Amino acid sequence: MTAAYDGDEVGAALAARLAAVTFTDLHADAVTALLIDTVAGWAAEQGWRVYRRAASVLRLPPPMDHQHSVIDVAVARPGGLPLAIEVDHGHRKRTVQKLIEEGQAGRIPVLVRWGGRKTPETAVALILIALDVDQHPGGRFSRGPTRPPPPHSGAAPGEAVALPLDG
């Protein structure tokens, strides 16, 4: 199934997919990896070619300036502009600069920022992933229900249930 998303539609569709992601008790690196997997899976489901850790147009700083930085997920879309997607917990100026340069090179730049902290204005599309539960001790994070809901009586909502009385 190939969708013809462009600009804001890409961000809205990806944001909707990421809104459904839940996790419990993960370290920051595992949260980032889960979100990258989700982004890549979403793009692949659209019928688009997905490249993880693809070369960016931005070169690394000296002394590594003969090499290019990498993009978390690059997406080639037939009939649409390519996507350059970064998933990040922090707000690094270099990440934003990389995405700005990707946009100048003709790609749709998207920053998926997770963690719920306030984010300064950026010149790129931004998808914020707030955490439902703040950081756990030990540097672990959760989003969504942390415990399964309690078992219910099986009665329909609003239906009265007789409770046994002792005594």
C-alpha positions in Angstrom: 0.0 0.0 0.0 1.7 3.2 -1.1 0.4 6.5 0.4 1.2 9.8 -1.3 1.9 11.8 1.9 3.8 15.0 1.7 4.9 17.7 4.2 2.4 18.0 7.1 0.6 14.8 6.1 3.8 12.8 6.6 4.2 14.2 10.1 0.6 13.7 11.0 0.6 10.0 9.8 3.8 9.2 11.5 2.7 11.0 14.7 -0.5 8.9 14.8 1.5 5.7 14.5 3.9 6.7 17.2 1.1 7.8 19.5 0.1 4.1 19.8 3.6 3.0 21.0 3.7 1.9 24.7 6.6 0.6 26.7 7.5 -0.2 30.3 10.8 0.2 32.2 13.2 0.7 29.3 16.6 2.4 29.3 16.9 5.5 27.0 18.8 3.6 24.3 16.0 0.9 24.2 13.3 3.6 23.9 15.1 5.3 21.0 15.6 1.9 19.3 11.9 1.0 19.7 10.9 4.3 18.2 13.3 3.9 15.3 11.9 0.4 14.7 8.4 1.9 14.7 9.3 4.6 12.3 11.0 2.1 9.9 8.1 -0.3 10.2 5.6 2.5 9.4 7.5 3.6 6.3 7.9 0.0 5.1 4.2 -0.6 5.5 3.6 2.4 3.1 5.6 0.5 0.4 8.6 2.8 0.7 12.3 1.9 0.8 13.7 2.3 4.3 17.4 2.9 5.1 18.6 2.8 8.6 21.7 4.8 9.5 21.9 6.3 6.1 24.6 8.8 5.1 23.6 12.4 5.7 24.6 15.4 3.6 26.2 16.8 6.8 29.9 15.9 7.3 31.3 15.1 10.7 33.4 17.7 12.4 37.2 17.5 12.1 39.2 15.4 12.3 36.5 13.1 10.9 35.3 15.6 8.2 36.0 13.1 5.4 33.0 11.1 6.6 29.3 12.0 6.7 27.0 12.0 9.7 24.1 9.5 9.6 20.3 9.8 9.7 18.4 7.3 11.9 15.9 6.5 9.2 16.0 7.7 5.5 13.0 6.9 3.3 12.8 6.8 -0.5 9.3 7.4 -1.7 8.3 6.9 -5.3 6.4 10.0 -6.4 7.3 11.9 -3.2 10.2 13.7 -1.6 12.5 11.5 0.4 12.3 11.6 4.2 15.1 12.2 6.7 14.0 11.2 10.2 15.9 11.5 13.4 14.8 10.1 16.8 16.3 11.8 19.8 15.8 12.1 23.5 17.8 15.3 23.9 17.9 18.5 21.9 21.3 18.6 20.2 21.9 21.6 17.9 23.9 19.3 15.6 20.8 17.0 15.1 18.7 20.0 14.1 21.4 21.4 11.9 21.7 18.0 10.2 17.9 18.0 9.5 18.0 21.6 8.2 20.7 20.6 5.7 18.7 17.5 4.7 15.7 19.8 4.0 17.9 22.1 2.0 19.0 19.0 0.0 15.3 18.3 -1.0 14.3 15.9 1.7 11.4 16.3 4.2 13.2 16.5 7.6 11.4 15.1 10.7 12.6 15.1 14.3 10.9 12.6 16.6 11.7 14.0 20.1 10.7 11.8 23.0 10.8 12.5 26.7 8.2 15.2 27.4 10.7 18.0 28.0 10.0 21.4 26.5 11.6 21.8 23.1 12.8 25.0 21.6 11.5 26.2 18.2 13.1 24.3 15.3 13.1 24.8 11.6 12.1 21.2 11.0 8.9 19.1 11.4 8.7 18.0 15.0 6.9 15.1 16.5 6.9 15.1 20.3 6.4 11.9 22.2 5.5 12.7 25.8 6.0 10.1 28.5 2.9 9.1 30.5 5.1 8.1 33.4 8.1 10.1 34.3 11.6 8.7 34.5 11.9 5.7 36.8 14.8 5.4 39.2 17.9 3.9 37.5 17.3 5.8 34.2 14.3 3.7 32.9 11.3 5.1 31.2 7.7 4.0 30.6 4.9 5.2 28.3 1.3 3.9 28.6 -0.1 1.6 31.3 2.5 0.2 33.7 0.2 -2.5 35.1 -2.5 -4.6 33.5 -6.0 -3.4 34.4 -7.7 -5.4 37.2 -10.1 -8.2 36.3 -13.7 -7.2 36.0 -16.9 -9.0 36.9 -17.9 -9.7 33.3 -21.0 -7.6 33.7 -21.9 -5.1 31.0 -21.0 -1.4 31.8 -23.7 0.1 34.1 -25.2 -3.3 35.0 -25.6 -3.9 38.7 -23.7 -6.8 40.2 -24.8 -8.5 43.4 -21.9 -8.7 45.9 -21.7 -11.5 48.5 -22.2 -10.3 52.0 -20.5 -12.0 54.9 -22.4 -12.1 58.0 
